Amino acid sequence: MVRGSLGKFVSRSLSLAGRWQQQQLRRLNVHEYQGAELMSKYGINVPRGLAVGSVEEVKKAIKDVFPNEKEVVVKSQILAGGRGLGTFKSGLKGGVHIVKAEEVEDMAGKMLGQILVTKQTGPQGKIVSKVYLCEKLSLVNEMYFAITLDRTTAGPLIIACRKGGTSIEDLAEKFPDMIIKVPVDVFKGITDEDAAKVVDGLAPKVADRNACIEQVKKLYKLFCECDCTLLEINPIAETSDNQLVAADAKLNFDDNAAFRQKEIFALRDASQEDPREVAAAKADLNYIGLDGEIGCMVNGAGLAMATMDIIKLHGGTPANFLDVGGNASEGQVVEAFKILTSDDKVKAILVNIFGGIMKCDVIASGIVNAAKQVSLKVPVVVRLEGTNVDQGKRILKESGMTLITAEDLDDAAEKAVQAASS
């Protein structure tokens, strides 16, 4: 299964932004085993399985959960797609293996604690802290199923395809007629007719049609009640005993619903996230890590985007999007500098503040205190304008810091690009 494959698929078919994977997304991503557990609570058919984090737990699982199984599926758990085709930095090929029961311990041991690199992780990869042991199902047919939010219909959209288990975006490009889209009225909820259209799109061969319709309705119920932004199953499959089973589980949840989905959001695995974004969230800062060399600290999303654009215009590349907001404290500014300087790729920092609610003297004091706590080894370009700008400039001047000042945004960007390249 290519986890998150819907991201690229809907960017073409639904005009959603699959290409923004590197940006901070306002949603919670959970592991496959966590998604399967949640599905099971809603009466959705999932394989029997257990997540383990050590070789000792593997031994116990084989004894207690799979005592009579000849083969077991061992799935590495990371929050990225392409696990099956990934490669561990240790040299092991593939993050998903079907092995004999007596070989599970050895295979799990080769995965746990290792770095898995896939086409979605980037070259740095992600660490495998858990593996998901599942029963090997006898699948007779593999299909694709997803529910996402569609701006065109202003509600949930169910996507089904009679072919699954592979890259859905490639399939959609080659065989667009196979893709069935069923919008659901968010006020009425899913009807039997809606669910039947989905099942017809899946075109099950052996599973009971009415039973499949009920499974689709349960999946929709989970999507709505748990505030999902994405529910993707690839493959959703038919087994030799005529059951429709979710053989994979990819679920995302709306961060705005964290206050009412406390149990689900307690599943967040910060070890799989960008540590800079985790630190920024704790400090109540808006941060998105990018791949450039100029760190940006601004106040306001619009100013952030303008700053990033003008850096590109002058031949530079932004290393991040860091918005301290309109009412950041001095302490938050210090934290912002800590995050910026923790990135080895950053060769210069551009501070671009337009003081409205945010006061320039607060930013200036934060910069000075940050310099005392953080070893600033890269040049810092500062452009301040607006509320208390004179006080802010005076604080910076009297600090004794070596700063590059700028009069306007164009001047600031040009100086930041020059500083980063020198």
C-alpha positions in Angstrom: 0.0 0.0 0.0 1.3 3.4 -0.9 0.3 5.3 2.3 -1.0 8.8 1.5 -1.3 7.9 -2.2 -4.7 9.8 -2.2 -2.7 13.0 -1.6 -1.3 13.0 -5.1 -4.4 11.4 -6.7 -6.8 14.1 -5.5 -4.4 16.8 -6.5 -5.3 15.9 -10.1 -8.9 14.6 -9.8 -10.2 17.0 -7.1 -7.8 20.0 -7.3 -6.5 19.4 -3.8 -2.9 20.0 -2.9 -1.1 16.7 -2.7 2.1 18.5 -3.6 2.2 20.2 -0.2 3.4 17.2 1.7 6.4 19.1 3.1 4.2 21.8 4.6 2.7 21.6 8.1 -0.7 20.1 7.7 -3.5 20.9 10.1 -4.3 17.3 10.8 -3.2 14.3 12.9 -1.7 11.3 11.2 -1.8 8.0 13.0 -0.1 4.7 12.4 -1.8 1.8 10.5 -2.3 -0.3 13.6 -3.9 2.6 15.4 -6.3 3.1 12.5 -7.1 -0.6 12.4 -7.9 -0.6 16.1 -10.3 2.4 15.6 -12.0 0.7 12.6 -12.5 -2.4 14.6 -14.4 -0.4 17.3 -16.8 0.7 14.6 -17.5 -2.9 13.5 -15.3 -2.7 10.4 -13.6 -5.9 9.4 -9.8 -5.8 9.9 -7.1 -8.5 10.1 -6.3 -9.9 13.5 -3.1 -8.1 14.5 -0.9 -6.6 17.2 1.7 -3.8 17.3 4.9 -4.7 19.2 7.9 -2.6 20.1 10.5 -5.2 21.1 11.7 -8.7 20.3 10.3 -9.9 23.7 6.9 -8.6 22.7 7.2 -10.4 19.4 7.8 -13.7 21.2 4.7 -13.2 23.4 2.6 -12.1 20.4 3.5 -15.2 18.4 2.6 -17.4 21.4 -0.6 -15.6 22.5 -2.1 -14.1 19.3 -0.7 -16.3 16.4 -0.2 -19.8 18.0 -1.5 -21.7 15.0 -0.4 -19.4 12.2 2.1 -20.8 9.7 2.8 -17.3 8.2 2.6 -13.8 9.6 2.7 -10.4 8.0 5.3 -8.1 9.5 4.7 -4.4 8.8 7.0 -1.6 9.8 5.1 1.3 11.3 6.2 4.8 10.1 4.0 7.8 9.2 4.9 7.7 5.5 3.9 5.9 2.4 5.7 3.4 0.2 6.8 1.1 3.1 6.7 -2.0 1.0 9.1 -0.6 -1.6 11.3 1.2 0.9 14.8 0.3 2.0 16.3 0.3 5.5 19.6 2.1 5.9 20.8 -1.3 7.3 20.4 -2.6 3.7 17.2 -4.6 4.3 14.8 -4.3 1.3 11.1 -3.7 2.0 9.3 -2.5 5.1 6.5 -5.2 4.8 7.3 -8.9 4.7 5.3 -12.1 4.8 7.4 -14.7 6.7 7.0 -18.1 8.4 6.0 -17.9 12.0 9.4 -19.1 13.2 11.1 -16.3 11.2 8.9 -13.4 12.6 11.2 -12.7 15.5 14.2 -12.4 13.3 12.5 -10.2 10.7 11.0 -7.9 13.4 14.4 -7.6 15.0 15.8 -6.4 11.7 13.2 -3.6 11.5 12.9 -2.4 15.1 15.1 0.6 15.8 16.2 0.9 12.2 15.7 3.8 9.7 13.3 3.1 6.8 13.7 5.2 3.7 10.7 5.5 1.3 9.8 7.8 -1.6 7.8 9.8 0.9 10.3 10.1 3.8 13.1 11.8 2.0 16.7 10.5 2.2 16.7 11.0 6.0 14.1 8.2 6.5 12.0 7.5 9.6 12.8 5.3 12.5 10.7 2.2 13.0 9.7 2.0 16.7 7.0 -0.5 16.3 6.1 -3.3 13.9 2.5 -4.5 13.2 2.1 -8.3 13.2 -1.0 -9.3 11.2 -2.6 -12.6 10.2 -2.0 -13.5 6.6 -5.3 -13.3 4.8 -6.2 -15.3 1.7 -7.2 -12.4 -0.6 -9.2 -13.1 -3.7 -9.7 -9.5 -4.8 -8.1 -6.2 -4.0 -9.9 -2.8 -4.4 -9.4 0.8 -3.3 -11.6 2.9 -1.0 -11.3 6.4 0.5 -13.3 9.2 2.0 -12.0 12.7 1.9 -13.3 16.3 2.0 -14.2 17.9 -1.3 -14.4 21.6 -1.7 -16.4 21.4 -4.8 -19.4 19.7 -3.1 -18.6 21.2 0.3 -18.7 17.8 2.0 -17.4 14.3 2.2 -16.6 12.5 -1.0 -16.3 8.7 -1.2 -13.8 7.4 -3.8 -13.9 3.8 -4.9 -12.0 1.7 -7.5 -12.4 -2.0 -8.4 -8.6 -2.2 -8.6 -6.5 -1.7 -5.5 -3.3 -2.6 -3.7 -1.2 -0.3 -6.0 -0.5 3.3 -6.6 -3.9 4.9 -7.1 -2.7 8.0 -8.8 -1.1 5.9 -11.6 -4.3 3.9 -11.9 -6.4 7.0 -12.1 -4.2 8.4 -14.8 -4.3 5.3 -16.9 -7.8 4.2 -16.2 -9.9 7.2 -15.1 -13.2 5.4 -15.8 -12.4 3.0 -13.0 -12.6 5.7 -10.4 -16.1 6.2 -8.9 -16.8 9.3 -6.8 -19.9 9.5 -4.6 -20.5 12.9 -2.8 -22.4 12.6 0.4 -24.8 15.3 1.7 -23.2 16.2 5.0 -26.6 17.2 6.5 -28.5 14.1 5.4 -25.6 11.6 5.9 -24.9 8.5 3.8 -28.0 6.8 2.3 -28.4 3.2 1.2 -28.4 4.5 -2.3 -25.0 6.3 -1.8 -23.5 3.2 -0.2 -24.8 1.0 -3.0 -23.1 3.3 -5.6 -19.9 2.9 -3.8 -20.2 -0.9 -3.6 -21.0 -1.0 -7.3 -17.8 1.0 -7.9 -15.8 -1.5 -5.9 -17.5 -4.4 -7.8 -17.0 -7.1 -5.2 -16.8 -10.6 -6.7 -17.6 -12.9 -3.8 -18.6 -10.8 -0.8 -22.3 -10.3 0.0 -23.5 -7.0 -1.5 -25.7 -6.0 1.5 -22.9 -6.8 3.9 -20.6 -4.6 1.8 -23.1 -1.7 1.9 -23.2 -1.9 5.7 -19.4 -1.9 5.9 -19.3 1.3 3.7 -21.9 2.9 6.0 -19.8 2.1 9.1 -16.7 3.6 7.5 -18.6 6.8 6.8 -19.9 6.9 10.4 -16.3 6.6 11.6 -15.2 9.4 9.2 -17.8 11.8 10.5 -17.9 10.9 14.2 -14.1 11.0 14.6 -13.6 14.2 12.6 -11.5 12.6 9.9 -10.0 14.6 7.0 -9.0 11.4 5.2 -9.9 7.7 5.5 -8.0 5.6 3.0 -7.9 1.8 2.6 -5.6 0.4 -0.1 -6.4 -2.4 -0.4 -9.9 -3.0 0.8 -10.1 -6.7 -0.1 -12.3 -9.7 -0.4 -11.1 -12.8 1.4 -11.6 -16.5 0.5 -14.3 -16.7 3.2 -16.3 -14.0 1.3 -15.6 -11.1 3.7 -14.9 -7.5 2.9 -11.8 -6.6 4.9 -9.9 -3.4 5.4 -6.4 -4.8 4.8 -4.8 -1.4 5.4 -5.7 1.8 7.4 -4.7 5.3 6.6 -6.5 7.9 8.8 -6.0 11.6 9.3 -8.0 13.8 11.8 -8.8 17.5 11.8 -6.6 19.3 14.4 -9.4 21.7 15.0 -11.4 18.8 16.6 -8.6 17.9 19.1 -10.7 19.3 21.9 -13.4 16.7 21.4 -11.3 13.8 20.1 -8.9 13.7 23.1 -8.5 9.9 23.0 -7.6 10.0 19.3 -5.2 12.9 19.6 -3.5 11.1 22.5 -2.2 8.7 19.8 0.0 11.4 18.2 3.6 10.1 17.7 5.9 13.1 17.9 8.9 10.9 17.2 7.7 10.7 13.6 7.3 14.4 13.1 9.8 17.1 12.3 11.3 18.0 15.8 11.3 21.7 14.8 7.6 21.6 14.1 7.0 19.8 17.4 9.0 22.5 19.3 7.2 25.3 17.5 3.8 23.8 18.4 4.8 23.7 22.0 5.7 27.4 21.9 2.5 28.2 20.0 4.3 29.2 16.9 3.4 28.5 13.3 6.3 26.7 11.7 6.8 24.8 8.5 10.2 23.3 7.6 11.4 23.8 4.0 14.6 23.0 2.2 16.3 26.4 1.7 19.1 28.3 3.3 17.4 31.5 4.6 15.5 31.2 7.9 12.4 33.5 8.0 10.8 35.0 11.1 7.8 37.1 10.4 4.4 38.1 11.9 1.4 37.1 9.8 0.9 34.5 7.2 0.5 37.0 4.4 3.8 38.7 5.3 5.4 35.3 5.5 4.4 34.3 2.0 5.4 37.7 0.6 8.8 37.3 2.4 9.3 33.9 0.9 8.4 35.0 -2.5 10.7 38.0 -2.5 13.6 35.8 -1.3 13.0 33.6 -4.3 12.9 36.6 -6.5 16.4 37.6 -5.4 17.7 34.1 -6.0 17.5 32.7 -2.5 15.5 29.9 -1.0 13.5 30.0 2.2 14.4 27.4 4.9 11.1 27.7 6.7 7.9 29.5 7.2 7.9 30.8 10.8 5.0 33.1 11.8 5.2 34.4 15.4 1.7 35.8 15.1 0.3 39.1 16.2 0.8 38.9 19.9 4.0 36.8 20.5 5.8 37.2 23.8 9.5 37.9 24.1 9.9 34.2 25.2 8.2 33.0 22.0 10.7 35.1 19.9 13.5 33.5 21.8 12.1 30.0 21.0 11.7 31.0 17.4 15.4 31.8 17.2 16.3 28.5 18.8 14.3 26.6 16.2 15.8 28.6 13.3 19.4 28.1 14.5 18.9 24.4 15.1 18.6 23.9 11.3 22.1 23.3 10.0 21.0 24.3 6.5 20.2 27.9 7.6 23.0 30.2 6.4 21.2 33.5 7.2 18.1 34.7 9.1 15.7 37.3 7.9 13.5 38.9 10.5 10.7 40.8 8.8 8.2 42.4 11.3 5.4 44.8 10.5 4.2 46.0 13.9 0.5 46.3 14.2 -0.7 44.3 17.2 2.8 42.9 17.4 5.2 45.5 18.8 8.6 46.0 17.3 10.3 46.6 20.7 9.0 43.2 21.9 10.6 41.6 18.8 13.8 43.5 19.3 14.1 42.4 23.0 13.4 38.8 21.9 16.2 39.0 19.4 18.7 40.4 22.0 17.7 37.7 24.6 17.9 35.0 21.9 21.5 36.1 21.1 22.4 35.7 24.8 20.9 32.2 24.9 21.7 30.9 21.4 25.0 31.1 19.6 24.1 33.1 16.5 26.7 31.8 14.0 24.9 33.1 10.9 24.2 36.7 9.8 20.8 38.2 10.9 19.0 40.7 8.7 16.3 42.7 10.4 13.6 44.9 9.0 11.2 46.5 11.5 8.3 48.8 10.7 5.2 49.9 12.6 4.3 50.1 16.3 7.2 51.1 18.5 9.6 50.8 15.7 12.0 53.5 17.0 12.2 51.8 20.4 12.8 48.5 18.7 15.7 49.9 16.6 17.2 51.6 19.6 17.1 48.3 21.6 18.9 46.5 18.7 21.5 49.3 18.3 22.3 49.5 22.1 22.6 45.7 22.3 26.0 45.7 20.6 24.9 42.9 18.3 26.2 42.7 14.8 23.1 42.9 12.7 22.3 43.8 9.1 19.5 46.4 9.1 17.2 47.0 6.1 14.7 49.8 5.3 12.2 47.8 3.4 11.3 44.2 2.4 13.1 44.3 -1.0 16.2 45.6 0.7 16.0 43.0 3.4 15.6 40.1 1.0 18.5 41.2 -1.1 20.7 41.5 1.9 19.6 38.2 3.3 20.4 36.4 0.0 23.8 38.1 -0.2 24.6 37.2 3.4 23.6 33.5 2.9 25.8 33.2 -0.1 28.9 34.9 1.4 
